Structures are given as structure tokens and as C-alpha cells.
Amino acid sequence: MEYEDYTPISKKLFENTEYLKKKLGVDESFDVGVRDLIIGDRKVHLFYVTGLTNVEYVIELIQSLVRLNDVEKVSGKEAYSIIYNRVVHQQVEEVEDLEVFSVDVLSGLLGILIDGETKGLIVDVRSYPGRQPAEPDTEKVVRGSRDGFTENIIINTALTRRRIRDGNLRHEIFKVGKKSKTDVCITYIKGKADEKVVNDIRDRIQKIDVNELTMSDKKLETLILNQGINPFPKVRYTERPDTLAIHLYHGKIGIIVDTSPSVIIAPTTYFDQLQHAEEYRQTKVAGSFLRFSRVLGVVGSIFLVPLWILVVKQPDLLPENLRYIGPDDPGNVPIIFQVLLGEFGLEILRMAAIHTPTPLSTAMGIVAGILVGQIAIDVGLFTPEVVLYVAISQLGTFATPSYELSIANKIVKIVMIICTWFFGLWGFVGSFAFFTLGLAFTKSFNQPYLYPLLPFNLKGFLNIFLRVYDGNTDQKKSKK
């Protein structure tokens, strides 16, 4: 992003210091500090934020500068180059704009200004507070790595680089937000990712004009996508570095936002949201079984309850040997209210499980799932079949790897339930057609959302249900 004001660094050190004291709030914020040094005949000021810098690096840097007074004469035109060469760090950058200088200091870098010089030095001594990489709770695997992304963008890019030791891996960083100056990084493999999509994402990020990213990655998604009322996610989120690496190898682009442990993957399709890292940690037969079971569960989570509602409304649609499906006694409460109450009740249960402390979540599940459910059947609020089909449908929701997709599927299911109850077969067919057409016209960064179904690709279509193709095109070409 471009900064609002360009303020050149003055040769007079006190003018630069006064500007930065007002800009950074040095006298008001206890964690923003200035260290005054005299190196030879020059005054040198170091600016830093105590909570974001590595204390050992800062002390070592100050010691190397102070030693100059004992071993070398620092004066005249060579003073700047001498000091520059004694900044013992692998990443040192020159800046000429005080606005850029102040933003870098607030980002955790160390800023050095020298009296009589119109250039400042920025040294990367960042040490952001945060947790260590750990396995994400929402993407656990039986076999595989136990590390996951954290709230530190530097750690996240390093975890990605560790898995992709390719010189074509690119990490482009931007600052978004006039006030927050949040670091946003797009990552991709040059030569595999579509350059048009990369340029499109880069342009959308650079055109963002907001003061801050309050919800980091989620607000960034809202700003770069025209989501509208479409509930289906046009990007995928992951907290696993290996999942991101797989998608990067397949030509996708990752968007990493500082302070968020979730990485955005784009463009994405509906079927990309159904894949899970566990499938790639097993043999092809076992992985195919897991993938087929998961897809079956997701399909059931959408259509099982609406189909049951349909045969309850129109039992003549069932063949004679399946007429046992449907409640013998509908109970005191209309079926539609029982189903909707069960659907919303389970959604509340899921939200309660998320917000309940881990030691109490098991007890909460027993109370809500067993006691409340059984008592509701005993008093006649629910029929047993309603509880059965709603519970099976909810299991399919839990099996959906993408949390955003599971919510979208649930919204579609509730709409289909209502349409089927009031309009019967035509309601079911009409809502299904509307759902399918909506997906067919949806695009993620101008990429078809239903690919490889629309447009049809046989190999990709088989890969929806079975892990028959891993996308390793380079290896196949080398064998030829």
C-alpha cells in the first residue's frame, strides 16, 4: 500500500527525533523507547518497541556500535558507511522516508538515525510474542505432522518454506489498513500458479482502503471478494502447513495475515473444501475409502432430512417394501417444527461445545445430547425418527472439513426442508435446482466453483470420490 504522506529524513537529527516522538508517542507509551548514543563525533538515535524486539539482538547491536569509539575514528563523510558496516545483522534496509521509518518501528523493527544523514537504517530484530506451532484442533490427523500455523506471520512463512524448498516459492508482503498497517503476505509457486489470478489477488489487496483489519483474515476476505448473499465460501481456510503446501503445488495461492493462525487458500472449488490432509497420509485405497465416506457423509448432511420430509408428506412416492419409513405417530408437535427445532438445537449445541472449556465439554455433551434428547422423546416433543435422521445428518456436518462449507450446507438444508414441507415434490426439486444453479454460476476469482463437474473433467471428477490422482504432473512428465 502507498503511504499517505512522504516525510523525508532531515539532516538535523533533533528534527527527526521530534517528529518521531509525536508520531510514535515516545513520551506517552512506555513500550516505545529511544536510545541515545554518541559514535565518534556523531549522535545516533535508536528507536524500538520493547515488546516486539529481541532484547539480545538489540544489546549486541548497541555493543558493536559503542566499540567503534575504541577501535576506529568515526567522522566526516565515511561515518555513515562505517556505522552501516558495523550493524551486525543479516537484514538491514536503508530508508529515506520518516513515515516508512515509523511504521517499521511499530512493526517491531529497530530504527537507526544518524545526525547529518538523510538516510535511516532499519534492522529486523523482531521477536513477536505468541504460542509455538501446535496441531490445530479443527484439522487433526491420525498420521502426520503435529505443527500448525500461529499468529506470527514470520513463523507461518517459515513453516511453508520448510515444506517447499523450491526457488520458485514466492512470499510477497503488503501492509493493509491506514491505521493498523497489518502485514498481509501472498504466497505461491511461480510457474504453477496462474499469473492472472496472482495479479488479480495482488491488485485487490493493494486497492483496499480501510483504517484497520479488525477481524484480520475474515475482514480481508470480505474486502477482496464480492460475496453478497451467497453463503458458500469462495476461499478455503487451513491451519495446517502441509495442507497449504499441497494446494500450492496444485497451483493455488495462499494469503497469510499477521495475527491470524488461519491461511486463506484461493481460488477454491466446492469439492476442494471436501478434501482433508488425512486422505494423503494413507495409501490410495485407504485414502479413497476415507474420501468416499466423507463425500457420502456431506451429501447425507444436506439431503437426508429433506428426503425424509418428502416421504413423510407424500408416502406414495415410496415403494411398497419401504413404506415403514416415516413416523407411525407424528406426535403432538408438527413434524416440520420438530425437525427445525432439532436442527437449530444441534447447532446451538455445537456452538456451546466451542465456547465450553475443554474439561467441561464432555459433561456438557452428555447432558445435552443424551438427557435432553431422551427426555424430549419421552414427553412427546420429538418422535424417535426425527431424532435419528437429524442426528445422522449432523454427523455428516461434523465430517465436513471446512467449517464455512458446513454452515452453508446447513442453510441450504433448512431451505430445502421448508420448501419440501410446503410444496412437496415440487418444492424439493425446485430448491435442489436453485441450489445447483447457484453453485454453477458461482466463481472464485473467476474460476468455476463446480469444477471439475462444470466444466466436466473426467479425471478430476473421479478424484472427487476416489484419491486416484494427486496432481503430481512434474513426476509424470519426467517418467516419459
C-alpha positions, -999 to +999 in steps of 0.1 A: +000+000+000+011+036-005+016+058+025-005+090+029+024+114+035+060+114+024+083+130+050+120+130+040+146+123+067+162+156+077+200+161+082+191+176+116+187+147+140+167+166+165+140+174+139+137+138+130+135+128+167+108+154+175+087+142+146+091+105+157+083+113+193+050+128+183+043+100+157+052+071+180+042+086+213+076+081+229+068+102+260+033+087+264+037+050+256+061+031+280+069+004+255+082+027+228+118+037+235+147+058+222+184+050+229+208+079+225+244+071+215+275+091+205+296+074+180+327+094+172+315+129+165+280+118+155+249+115+175+229+083+169+194+075+180+179+040+181+141+036+181+123+004+191+092-012+206+103-032+236+076-059+234+083-067+197+121-067+196+146-094+207+165-078+236+196-099+230+199-087+194+194-051+204+221-053+231+245-070+208+239-043+182+245-015+207+277-031+219+291-033+183+283+003+177+298+015+210+331-004+203+336+018+173+347+046+198+376+024+209+389+009+176+380+034+149+376+071+143+340+078+131+337+113+115+333+130+082+317+116+050+327+080+059+308+080+092+276+066+077+293+037+058+314+028+089+283+026+111+263+008+084+291-019+082+291-024+120+254-031+122+258-069+127+227-083+113+217-102+082+188-080+073+194-042+071+175-018+050+180+018+041+150+042+042+146+079+033+110+084+045+102+090+081+066+077+076+081+043+064+106+045+092+079+049+119+057+021+105+087-002+105+095+007+141+059+000+152+061-034+133+089-045+157+120-034+137+148-013+151+153+021+135+186+039+135+190+076+127+224+094+124+230+131+127+238+147+094+225+119+073+193+118+052+191+080+053+180+058+082+187+022+089+160-004+096+172-037+113+150-067+116+152-077+152+116-087+156+105-112+182+067-113+182+050-128+213+029-158+206+025-196+210+046-223+194+033-243+164+008-269+176-017-292+159-049-274+150-079-286+169-102-285+138-078-303+115-065-333+135-050-363+117-041-398+128-008-398+109+011-367+100+028-336+114+017-320+146+027-284+138+002-257+128+002-221+118+004-195+146-005-158+149+031-149+138+034-143+101+072-149+101+067-183+117+039-191+092+061-183+061+089-203+076+067-234+081+057-231+044+092-226+032+103-257+052+080-279+032+085-262-002+123-259-008+117-245-043+134-214-055+101-205-073+082-202-040+073-165-036+063-146-005+050-111-013+042-089+017+019-058+018+006-035+046-032-031+047-050-005+068-042+032+072-041+028+110-034-009+117-008-014+089-015-051+091+011-074+073-005-095+046+015-120+026+005-138-006+024-170-013+025-191-044+049-211-066+059-192-097+052-213-128+025-234-111+001-206-100-019-188-127-003-154-132-036-138-139-051-150-106-019-139-088-021-104-103-059-102-096-053-111-059-024-087-056-044-058-072-074-064-049-052-063-018-034-032-029-067-014-036-081-020-001-088+013+015-097+009+052-084+021+085-079-013+101-085-051+097-105-057+129-111-094+122-078-099+102-083-127+077-121-127+077-124-090+070-097-093+043-118-120+026-148-097+028-129-068+012-113-088-017-145-108-025-179-097-036-197-124-016-232-109-015-259-132-001-242-164-014-234-185+017-209-208+001-172-199+008-152-187-022-119-193-004-107-221+019-091-218+053-065-240+068-042-240+098-020-269+086+012-261+067+011-294+049-024-287+036-012-253+023+018-269+007-003-294-012-025-266-026+005-245-035+019-275-055-015-277-072-013-241-084-033-224-056-024-191-039-022-187-001-029-154+017-013-151+052-025-124+075-004-114+106-021-122+139-042-150+124-034-187+125-057-194+095-043-191+060-066-183+031-064-206+000-076-192-033-091-199-058-111-228-045-140-250-056-168-267-038-150-300-040-117-286-028-135-279+005-142-316+009-106-328+009-087-335+041-050-340+049-057-374+064-065-387+029-030-380+017-014-397+048-029-431+038-024-455+009-045-447-022-070-474-013-074-463+023-074-426+012-100-433-014-122-450+012-119-420+035-127-396+007-157-415-005-170-419+031-166-382+037-183-371+005-212-396+013-215-380+047-216-345+033-242-354+008-262-370+035-259-339+057-277-319+030-303-343+015-312-369+041-336-349+062-353-331+032-358-366+016-373-379+048-396-349+050-407-356+014-417-392+020-435-382+052-455-357+032-460-380+002-456-416+013-470-428-020-435-420-035-420-449-016-421-485-030-442-510-010-412-526+008-400-492+021-434-480+035-421-485+070-401-452+067-420-424+084-434-420+118-464-441+128-474-415+153-464-379+143-467-368+179-482-336+194-459-312+176-460-309+138-430-327+121-417-295+105-413-278+139-397-309+153-371-310+125-364-273+127-361-274+164-338-303+162-316-287+136-313-254+155-309-272+188-279-292+174-264-260+160-267-244+194-251-275+209-221-272+185-217-235+194-219-244+231-192-270+226-169-245+210-173-220+238-172-245+267-139-251+284-124-284+274-127-301+308-164-293+308-173-300+272-177-338+277-201-334+305-220-307+285-223-331+256-236-359+278-262-336+294-274-320+262-271-350+238-284-378+260-306-364+288-323-336+269-328-358+238-342-387+256-365-366+278-377-347+247-388-380+232-404-392+264-426-361+268-437-362+232-418-332+219-398-353+194-406-386+176-377-411+176-373-409+138-368-372+138-340-375+164-324-403+143-324-386+110-314-352+123-286-368+143-273-387+113-274-355+092-255-337+119-227-363+118-223-355+081-219-319+091-192-327+116-174-348+089-172-317+066-136-305+067-145-268+060-164-251+089-176-224+065-189-250+040-207-269+067-226-238+077-235-231+041-247-267+036-269-264+067-285-232+054-293-250+021-307-279+040-331-258+061-343-240+030-349-274+013-367-287+044-391-257+044-397-258+006-403-296+007-428-294+036-449-267+020-447-277-017-439-314-016-420-330-045-420-297-065-406-279-035-378-305-032-369-305-069-372-267-072-350-260-042-324-285-054-324-269-088-320-235-073-291-247-052-274-264-081-278-234-104-265-210-077-233-231-074-230-233-112-229-195-116-206-190-086-169-183-093-139-179-071-115-154-086-131-160-120-126-198-116-156-222-119-168-232-084-182-266-095-150-277-114-144-305-124-182-311-127-188-279-146-169-278-169-166-315-169-132-332-164-133-370-161-101-374-141-109-346-118-145-358-113-132-393-103-108-376-079-138-361-060-148-395-047-115-415-050-079-405-045-068-417-079-048-386-089-026-364-067-017-338-092+020-347-095+023-336-131+061-330-129+068-366-119+047-380-147+064-358-173+099-370-161+089-406-165+081-401-201 
